[in-house]
Amino acid sequence: MRAPKSFRLHIGIFGRRNAGKSSILNALTSQEVSIVSEIAGTTTDPVEKPMELLPLGPVLFIDTAGIDDSGALGEKRIEKTMQVFDRTELGLIISKADEWGTFEEEILRELNDRAIPVIVVLNKCDLVTTSYGLAKSITATKIPVVETSALTGLGILELRQAILKNAPDDYINRPSIVSDLVGQGEMAILVVPIDKEAPKGRLILPQVQSIRDLLDADSFCVVVKERELREVFTRFTKPPKLVVTDSQAFLKVAADTPPEIPLTSFSILFARYQGDLPEMVKGAMAIDKLKTGDKVLIAEACSHHPIGEDIGTVKIPRWLTQYVGGKLEFVHHRGHDFPENLSDFKLIIHCGACMWNRREMLSRLMKARIAGVPLTNYGLTIAYSLGIFERALQPFPAALEIFRKSL
């Protein structure tokens, strides 16, 4: 079974049109993933290729359109390429060996400004000779440089080794989702209502990832539906270290869980795992400042078609409207699209971003911070609007302290 995108190192491939980006991707993956043509601009939308890059593990290569394009179509291509920066964890800048210039420097500046590790790939070395001065000047900045020929295979092995060597530490030493809150040999109860939007026979991704995280840490894991929770407590002589629930069942689970047992939700776990929990706690507290007529952005990483009592389009708007006591204006965005101008919004409410890598979620947090707009997530919003915010933060002392100080 393939690792989900959120567990893959996202490697963005950037450069001019016809610099050989798609050829390099095909050479790295040993597959015809991207269309290769002598005609500049063949790649229009970003092309994704998941693979296992041993010994590093699962990665996701993202081949982008040339960033030197022009015209109306070129602007659209560049816009799609710029979105890839938000989720890139390691950047490859592909340039012809004799063509490094302003475009490449702009890409390098964008990656450096975001503190994204970079590898410079001087391609087509079988056709042109790399300037000694160019290679030396780039190397002097301590950026690794690899000379390649996608056609002959020259330097492809060295490029693979450079990727392994320059993978960011936070990918190599990935934090836990929940197991650090439970401990080896201790038990967690996971409350999993059957979600109508989850395909039949499957659980939603945060639940699956939490189960695996607990098993990897040698913790016990009991999975129940919300109506079974009260009975489960009677069957154990030793209480669990933690109860984790789907946010939509917060009220019932909080009522059935003894107050001395820490309780939180999968969504709040992912606020910590994929984002910045203290920052999102502050964002949730901005709910108290909402007034009738305020504009609220609800952003989802997935592009699924909402059905029934959908959490983002139905339940959260209903709970927030009840809490504020007046009608709010809700705007919905899905997938990688995100408004350029955030200043009109009083609050941004984001899903758990379980399908993304952490960098893309942190990029959105940064954009919201620059715009001065508070950002929180589904689980924190639900807990706050239902009046159980302090209880839901109990397992996270630093975040809980932020809330208590605000009171």
Secondary structure, DSSP 4 states (H G I P E B T S, - for coil): -PPPGGGSEEEEEEESTTSSHHHHHHHHHTS--S---SSTT---S-EEEEEEETTTEEEEEEE---TT--HHHHHHHHHHHHHHHTT-SEEEEEEETT--SHHHHHHHHHHHHTT--EEEEEE-TTTSPPPHHHHHHHHHTT--EEE-BTTTTBTHHHHHHHHHHHS-HHHHTPPPSSGGGT-TT-EEEEE----TTSPTT---HHHHHHHHHHHHTT-EEEEE-GGGHHHHHHT-SS--SEEEE-GGGHHHHHHHS-TTS-EEEHHHHHHHHHS-HHHHHHHHHGGGG--TT-EEEEEES--PPP-SS-IIIIIHHHHHHHHHTS--EEEEEETT---S--TT-SEEEE---TTS-HHHHHHHHHHHHHHT--EEEHHHHHHHHTT-HHHHTTT-HHHHHHHHHH-
